[in-house]
Structure formats: structure tokens, C-alpha cells
Amino acid sequence: GESVGLHLPTLSVQEGDNSIINCAYSNSASDYFIWYKQESGKGPQFIIDIRSNMDKRQGQRVTVLLNKTVKHLSLQIAATQPGDSAVYFCAENSPKNYGQNFVFGPGTRLSVLP
Amino acid sequence: NAGVTQTPKFQVLKTGQSMTLQCAQDMNHNSMYWYRQDPGMGLRLIYYSASEGTTDKGEVPNGYNVSRLNKREFSLRLESAAPSQTSVYFCASRIGQESNQPQHFGDGTRLSIL
């Protein structure tokens, strides 16, 4: 596979357990946030998003929590499966970033143990 | 539905050579983007096109040029490749620049400059 993610933090979880991946964002004016999943050799894949007027949003097996007070975002994956192994990163839509573009975190590698 | 298609998938160049990376989307999106992804770092914006007929610099534009050929296609050109441009390049699109909608990514071009 490609070398992306060589120096990323890694979270290892047992299959069937819940995973929590955290992200600190930089701009208090950011109003929209996304979690992406990136498998080796693939492009980022949209998982779930949340707007700044919400604290929590749930999808299928995934939940995103937003804490604007401390500028923190988390992704919870329920009943983690081997297919969840990937790099996960957050993105914030920052009004002041190059015409209101996204700022991307470096990511966390999730490793699911059998 | 192909989404965002990038060509080529892999390329090796010698220092000083030029090449164009191609990107096309079939989702009728107005905005398109070029990023580079390097180990341990978040995606960095090279150039973007908020709408057909416009292009703007992102965070790391030096050494690159872009062309928004039509609504579907957005190409990235390296005029004189340098080893520092060895990276994985991703093209993305979304409905509009100011929309709270996610970007959709292609699967990348892995570029090595010798």
C-alpha cells in the first residue's frame, strides 16, 4: 500500500468493541464538520457530517459528537468490524480558509483485531 | 455512477519533466478541488475552482497550474516536476463552494519524481 499514514496515531480495538476516534479542530468560526474514512490505496470516503447548530448526529453504526466549547469532534463506531480498519480523519469547513474550504486533520489509523 | 475519476493512477517522472493529471466528475457539481496528501499530514489544498470559469490558489500552489476545462473536468499540471512534488494527489468535487455539503474524492494519482 501507499505510505500515507506512516506517522499517524493508531487505535487498536477488538472486533465487536466500540471505537472512539477524536479530533481537535482549529477555528471557532467553522460551521460544518465531516468525518472521512480512507482505506489503503483509495480516496477519502464520506462517513457522516454535522453542522455547528447540532451536538450529536447518528448514522448507521456511527455517531458524531461536537463540542464547540473545546473545539472537539469525535467519531464513535459501534460493534467495530474488520472492514472498519482504515485511516479516519475529520474536516472542518472554515469560512476563512481559502474561500471557505475544508481544513483536514492528519487522521487516526484504526486497527481492528480479530 | 462513477463519481470522481482520476487518471492516471500511478506515474513516475524525472525531475524537470511535465505532466497533467486529469479529473472528471459526473455529479453535476459546481466546485472542484486538487489536494496533495503527504505522510503524517492532512490533505493540503493546491488549487480550487468554485465554479466553471474560475480558479483560485489554495495553500500550496507553487509549481502547479490548473485548468477548469468545463463543468465536469479540472486538470492539474506540473510544468517542471521536482522531487518535493512526490505525493498522492486527490481531486474532489462538491455541489457548491458555500454549501454545507461534503466533498467527494477520487481514488488519487500516486506520483513519484526521481
Interface residues (C-beta under 8 A of the other chain):
Chain A: E2 S3 V4 G5 L6 H7 L8 D31 Y32 I34 Y36 G41 K42 G43 P44 Q45 F46 D49 R51 F89 A91 N93 Y98 G99 Q100 N101 F102 V103 F104 G105 P106 G107
Chain B: V4 Y33 Y35 Q37 D38 P39 G40 M41 G42 L43 R44 L45 Y48 A50 D56 K57 G58 E59 V88 F90 Q97 E98 N100 P102 Q103 H104 F105 G106 D107 G108 R110
